[in-house]
Amino acid sequence: MNKGTPVHVAAGVLTDRQGRILVSRRAPDAHQGGLWEFPGGKREANESAYQALVRELHEELGIYVESARPLISIKHDYHDRCIILDVWQILRYHGEPEGQEGQPLQWLAADRLTTLNMPAADKPVINAIRLSSEYLITPHPDQDTAVFLRQLNVVLQQGIRLVQLRAPKLSEQAYAELAQQVVPLCHKHNALVLLNRRLDLVESLGADGVHISSQQLQTLSARPLAESLWVAVSCHHQEDLIRAEETGADFCVLSPVQATGSHPETSPLGWENFSRLVQDCRMPVFALGGMKRVDIVQAYRSGGQGVAAISGLWSVE
């Protein structure tokens, strides 16, 4: 095989009523043989990624896909071959998945996927599965902390499951005191909370990870936290995205996609440039800048994980 010719693969993420994810084991004599993977297979000539997905899942599992949306696309070099992995979130299907080729299957909770022996290209896919499509960046809290916490509780009740506590104007002590209340509140609603401050606060306060600015990113030479914690990065151009991957970030936000009132002097990327930059990125990417919930579908279509926003996700609907 010519390593310079990427192998296009379509794979599907199937979820059962308990929220568990289906994985199958590759045949021992296959490439990456014996490892667990998300079901799918190679695209044929003149076949779209979606057509390949539908065909492969029927051939491998005996099911009929009715609808699906793009989840993430990963280009990965395995040294002996290069693949482009188009992964889809299966929204509706009928039939009971069974290994049509005798391959073992199992349903696992999303967090259990990290314990499996899977191909390297699947790691960012696991992150995409575990992350939501909405990333709330909190506004600066006013002097009344109680009002801030009440509103945070409201949006958590509405379904927000990924939060960055951003309060750059607070002192270190005031930020830590606020985080002591925010972390358990988020965890009460099964939401992940990332801190935008010193790394040592993450573990001492029981937060789920850290969000790093593009300026901080330039000072890193390695991943700043353990693999069990989340590392997110703010990116603005291709160099940031490459640097974030090199330092082992789990996901990033890319901005500004649209014009924002907070940074009127910055030219927006637009969806076309966002899509172009995300295309070669090997991690989930949230669109940031003028985003609202209605933009989530466009983010999907452009290769993104979803949207990140302050006011667009903080308001009550």
C-alpha positions in Angstrom: 0.0 0.0 0.0 1.1 3.5 -0.8 1.4 5.2 2.5 1.0 8.6 0.8 -2.6 7.7 -0.2 -4.8 8.0 2.9 -7.4 5.3 3.6 -10.8 6.9 4.1 -12.8 5.2 6.9 -16.3 5.9 8.1 -17.3 4.9 11.7 -20.4 5.2 13.8 -21.0 6.0 17.4 -24.1 4.0 18.5 -25.7 4.8 21.9 -28.3 2.6 23.7 -31.1 3.8 26.1 -28.7 3.7 29.0 -26.3 6.0 27.2 -23.7 3.3 26.6 -21.5 3.2 23.5 -21.1 0.2 21.2 -17.6 -1.0 20.4 -16.4 -4.0 18.4 -13.1 -5.9 18.3 -11.0 -6.0 15.2 -10.0 -9.3 13.7 -6.5 -10.5 14.9 -5.1 -10.5 11.3 -6.4 -7.0 10.5 -4.5 -3.7 10.7 -4.5 -2.7 14.4 -5.8 -6.3 14.9 -7.3 -7.3 18.3 -8.0 -3.7 19.3 -11.4 -2.4 20.1 -12.9 0.2 17.8 -16.1 2.1 16.8 -17.8 0.0 14.1 -17.3 1.0 10.5 -15.0 0.5 7.5 -13.4 1.7 4.4 -15.1 4.0 1.9 -15.5 2.5 -1.6 -14.8 4.5 -4.8 -17.4 7.1 -5.6 -19.0 6.7 -2.2 -19.6 9.5 0.3 -18.7 9.2 3.9 -22.3 8.9 4.9 -23.0 6.2 2.2 -20.0 4.3 3.5 -21.3 4.6 7.1 -24.7 3.2 6.2 -23.3 0.3 4.2 -20.6 -0.6 6.6 -22.9 -0.6 9.7 -25.4 -2.8 7.8 -22.7 -5.2 6.7 -21.0 -5.3 10.2 -23.9 -5.0 12.5 -27.0 -5.8 10.5 -28.6 -2.5 11.3 -30.2 0.2 9.1 -29.0 3.8 9.8 -31.9 6.3 9.5 -30.1 9.5 10.5 -26.7 10.6 11.7 -24.6 13.7 12.1 -20.9 14.3 11.8 -19.1 14.0 15.1 -15.4 14.4 14.3 -12.9 13.8 11.4 -9.4 12.7 12.3 -6.4 12.3 10.0 -3.8 9.9 11.6 -0.5 8.5 10.5 0.1 4.9 11.7 3.6 4.9 10.1 2.7 2.0 7.9 -0.4 3.8 6.6 -2.3 7.0 6.9 -6.1 7.1 7.5 -8.8 9.7 7.5 -11.4 8.7 10.0 -14.9 10.2 9.5 -16.9 9.5 12.7 -20.6 10.0 12.9 -23.0 10.2 15.8 -25.9 7.8 15.0 -29.2 9.5 15.8 -31.7 6.9 14.7 -31.4 3.3 13.4 -33.5 0.1 13.5 -32.4 -3.4 14.0 -30.5 -5.1 16.8 -26.7 -4.8 16.5 -25.0 -8.2 16.1 -21.5 -9.0 14.9 -22.3 -10.2 11.4 -18.6 -11.2 10.9 -18.3 -13.0 14.2 -16.6 -10.0 15.9 -17.2 -9.5 19.6 -19.3 -6.5 20.6 -19.8 -4.7 23.9 -21.7 -1.7 25.3 -19.7 0.6 27.6 -20.3 3.8 29.5 -18.5 6.7 27.8 -16.0 7.1 30.6 -15.1 3.4 30.4 -13.9 3.8 26.8 -10.7 5.3 28.2 -9.8 1.9 29.7 -10.0 0.0 26.4 -7.0 -0.8 24.2 -8.1 1.1 21.1 -6.3 2.5 18.0 -4.5 5.9 18.6 -6.8 7.6 16.1 -9.8 6.9 18.4 -8.5 8.9 21.4 -9.9 12.3 20.2 -13.1 10.4 19.2 -13.5 9.3 22.8 -13.0 12.9 23.9 -15.6 14.1 21.4 -18.1 11.5 22.8 -17.5 12.5 26.4 -17.8 16.3 25.7 -21.1 18.0 25.2 -21.9 20.4 22.3 -22.2 23.4 24.5 -19.3 24.9 26.4 -20.3 27.7 28.8 -17.8 30.3 29.6 -19.0 32.2 32.7 -19.3 35.9 32.6 -17.5 37.9 35.2 -19.4 37.6 38.5 -20.9 40.9 39.9 -20.3 41.7 43.5 -23.3 39.6 44.4 -22.0 36.1 44.3 -25.3 34.6 45.2 -26.9 36.0 42.1 -24.1 34.5 40.0 -24.5 31.1 41.6 -28.3 31.1 41.2 -28.0 31.8 37.4 -25.3 29.1 37.1 -27.7 26.7 38.7 -30.5 27.7 36.3 -28.3 27.0 33.2 -27.1 23.7 34.7 -30.7 22.7 35.2 -31.3 23.6 31.5 -28.6 21.0 30.5 -25.2 22.7 30.4 -22.7 20.0 31.1 -19.4 21.7 30.4 -18.3 24.9 32.2 -15.3 27.1 32.3 -15.1 29.3 35.3 -13.6 32.5 33.9 -13.3 35.5 36.2 -10.1 37.4 35.3 -10.8 40.4 37.4 -11.0 38.5 40.7 -8.0 38.1 43.0 -6.5 34.7 43.4 -8.2 34.4 46.8 -11.6 35.5 45.6 -11.4 33.2 42.6 -10.5 30.2 44.8 -13.4 31.0 47.1 -15.8 31.2 44.2 -14.5 28.0 42.7 -15.1 26.3 46.0 -18.8 26.9 45.4 -18.9 26.4 41.7 -17.2 23.0 41.5 -19.6 21.1 43.7 -22.6 22.9 42.1 -21.5 21.7 38.7 -20.8 18.2 39.9 -24.3 18.1 41.4 -25.6 18.4 37.9 -23.0 15.9 36.4 -21.3 18.8 34.6 -17.5 19.1 34.0 -15.9 22.3 35.3 -12.6 23.7 34.1 -10.7 26.4 35.9 -9.0 29.3 34.2 -6.4 30.0 36.9 -3.3 28.3 38.5 -2.9 24.6 37.8 -2.6 23.7 41.4 -6.1 24.8 42.1 -7.5 22.2 39.8 -6.6 19.2 42.0 -6.9 21.0 45.3 -10.5 22.1 44.6 -11.5 18.9 42.8 -12.2 20.5 39.4 -12.1 18.5 36.2 -9.4 20.3 34.4 -7.9 23.6 33.2 -8.5 26.1 30.4 -5.3 27.7 29.1 -5.1 30.9 27.1 -3.2 31.2 23.8 -0.5 33.2 25.6 -0.1 30.6 28.3 0.1 27.9 25.6 3.3 29.4 24.2 5.0 28.8 27.6 4.2 25.1 27.7 6.6 22.3 26.7 4.4 19.4 27.7 0.9 18.5 28.9 0.4 20.5 32.1 -2.0 18.0 33.9 -2.4 14.3 34.2 -4.3 12.3 31.6 -7.2 11.8 34.0 -7.9 15.6 33.9 -9.1 17.8 31.0 -6.8 20.3 29.3 -8.5 22.9 27.0 -6.9 25.7 25.1 -7.9 29.0 23.5 -6.8 29.1 19.8 -7.0 31.8 17.2 -5.0 30.5 14.2 -3.4 27.3 12.8 -0.2 27.8 14.8 -2.2 27.7 18.0 -4.0 24.5 17.0 -0.7 22.8 16.1 0.9 23.9 19.4 -2.2 22.7 21.4 -1.9 19.3 19.8 1.9 19.1 20.5 1.2 19.9 24.2 -1.4 17.2 24.6 -4.5 19.3 24.9 -7.8 17.4 24.9 -9.9 20.0 23.1 -9.8 23.7 22.2 -12.0 26.7 21.3 -11.3 28.5 18.0 -12.2 32.2 17.8 -13.6 34.6 16.8 -15.8 32.8 14.3 -18.3 35.7 14.1 -18.0 39.4 15.0 -18.3 40.1 18.7 -19.1 43.2 20.7 -16.4 42.5 23.2 -13.7 42.5 20.5 -15.0 44.7 17.7 -11.4 45.3 16.4 -10.8 41.6 15.6 -11.7 40.3 12.2 -13.9 37.2 12.4 -12.8 33.9 10.9 -16.1 33.1 9.4 -17.4 29.5 9.1 -15.5 28.7 5.9 -12.1 29.5 7.6 -13.2 27.7 10.8 -14.0 24.6 8.7 -10.6 24.8 6.9 -8.7 25.1 10.1 -10.6 22.3 11.9 -10.1 20.0 9.0 -6.5 19.1 9.9 -7.0 19.3 13.7 -6.8 16.1 15.7 -8.9 17.2 18.6 -12.5 18.4 19.2 -12.9 22.1 18.4 -15.6 24.4 19.7 -16.6 27.5 17.7 -16.3 30.7 19.8 -17.3 34.3 19.1 -20.8 35.5 18.6 -22.2 32.0 19.2 -25.7 31.0 20.3 -27.4 27.6 20.6 -28.9 28.0 17.1 -25.3 27.9 15.7 -24.7 24.3 17.0 -25.9 22.7 13.7 -23.6 25.0 11.7 -20.7 24.1 13.9 -21.4 20.4 13.3 -21.5 21.0 9.5 -18.2 22.8 9.8 -16.4 20.0 11.6 -16.7 21.4 15.1 -17.7 19.8 18.4 -20.3 22.5 19.1 -20.3 26.1 20.3 -18.6 27.9 23.2 -20.2 31.1 24.5 -20.6 33.5 27.4 -23.9 35.4 26.9 -25.2 33.0 24.3 -25.3 30.2 26.8 -25.7 32.2 30.1 -29.2 33.6 29.3 -32.3 31.8 30.5 -34.5 30.3 27.7 
